[in-house]
Amino acid sequence: MNRLIRIALTLFAAASLLIVLVSKRLENARNMIGGNPESEIQMAYLGIGIAGAMLIIGLGLIITAVIRSKKARKSGDHG
């Protein structure tokens, strides 16, 4: 498997895990009575932003891998 594809899949897996953790954090913030639920919500938004960036970077890596493989096929270089 292409190295860029492996990195992209790792980013997708990490982003998926981060989204699950962020959703749990939002549930805890909703049920929070004392403390500061606004800061918990801000941290959740930051986590969603990081997960989104990871997904966009992973998609970019997949597109790059596809473009490189098409160029390699056209030039006849199979290495």
C-alpha positions as CSV (number, residue, x, y, z in Angstrom):
1,M,0.0,0.0,0.0
2,N,1.2,3.5,-0.8
3,R,2.9,5.4,2.1
4,L,0.6,8.4,1.6
5,I,-2.5,6.2,1.7
6,R,-1.3,4.6,5.0
7,I,-0.7,8.1,6.5
8,A,-4.2,9.2,5.4
9,L,-5.9,6.2,6.9
10,T,-4.1,6.8,10.1
11,L,-5.3,10.4,10.1
12,F,-8.9,9.2,9.4
13,A,-8.7,6.7,12.3
14,A,-7.3,9.3,14.7
15,A,-9.9,11.9,13.6
16,S,-12.7,9.4,14.1
17,L,-11.5,8.6,17.6
18,L,-11.2,12.3,18.4
19,I,-14.8,13.0,17.2
20,V,-16.0,10.2,19.6
21,L,-14.1,11.7,22.5
22,V,-15.3,15.2,21.7
23,S,-18.9,14.0,21.6
24,K,-18.5,12.5,25.1
25,R,-17.0,15.8,26.3
26,L,-20.0,17.7,25.0
27,E,-22.3,15.3,26.8
28,N,-20.4,15.9,30.0
29,A,-20.5,19.6,29.5
30,R,-24.3,19.5,29.0
31,N,-24.8,17.7,32.2
32,M,-22.4,19.9,34.1
33,I,-24.0,21.9,36.9
34,G,-21.0,23.5,38.6
35,G,-17.8,24.6,37.1
36,N,-17.5,26.2,33.8
37,P,-19.4,24.5,30.9
38,E,-18.5,27.2,28.5
39,S,-14.8,26.3,28.6
40,E,-15.7,22.6,28.0
41,I,-17.7,23.6,25.0
42,Q,-14.8,25.7,23.7
43,M,-12.5,22.7,24.1
44,A,-15.0,20.6,22.2
45,Y,-15.0,23.1,19.3
46,L,-11.2,23.1,19.3
47,G,-11.3,19.3,19.1
48,I,-13.8,19.4,16.2
49,G,-11.5,21.8,14.4
50,I,-8.5,19.6,14.9
51,A,-10.4,16.6,13.7
52,G,-11.6,18.5,10.6
53,A,-8.1,19.6,9.8
54,M,-6.9,16.0,10.1
55,L,-9.7,14.9,7.7
56,I,-8.9,17.6,5.2
57,I,-5.1,16.7,5.3
58,G,-5.9,13.0,4.9
59,L,-8.1,13.8,1.9
60,G,-5.3,15.9,0.4
61,L,-2.8,13.0,0.9
62,I,-5.2,10.6,-0.9
63,I,-5.6,13.1,-3.8
64,T,-1.8,13.5,-4.0
65,A,-1.3,9.7,-4.1
66,V,-3.8,9.3,-6.9
67,I,-2.2,12.1,-9.0
68,R,1.3,10.6,-8.4
69,S,0.1,7.2,-9.4
70,K,-1.5,8.5,-12.6
71,K,1.7,10.4,-13.5
72,A,3.8,7.3,-12.9
73,R,1.5,5.2,-15.2
74,K,1.7,7.8,-18.0
75,S,5.5,8.0,-17.8
76,G,5.9,4.2,-17.7
77,D,7.8,4.3,-14.3
78,H,6.4,1.5,-12.2
79,G,8.7,2.0,-9.2
